[in-house]
């Protein structure tokens, strides 16, 4: 049985990935690292909204940022999240 804190942490994790925009960003970053402008073009949202979602993903240790000159690129910090997401997709597609 997981501890109370582990249950809370799992719940927070699922809350983070339950947002469609954040989930879309994760799938985009699965393929390649992207800057905010590139992500904005994919999700068709304002840059401030995308930046807010990226901050949540960074705080949740799912995404990291790396400065390359004047540009900040975002990439997955932990690809293990896709073990879960792939299983969920398999379940949905059954």
Secondary structure, 3 states (H helix, E strand, C coil): CCCHHHHHHHHHHHHHHCCHHHHHHHHHHHHCCEEHHHHHHHHCCCHHHHHHHHHHHHHCCCEEEEEECCEEEEEECCCCHHHHHHHHHHHHHC
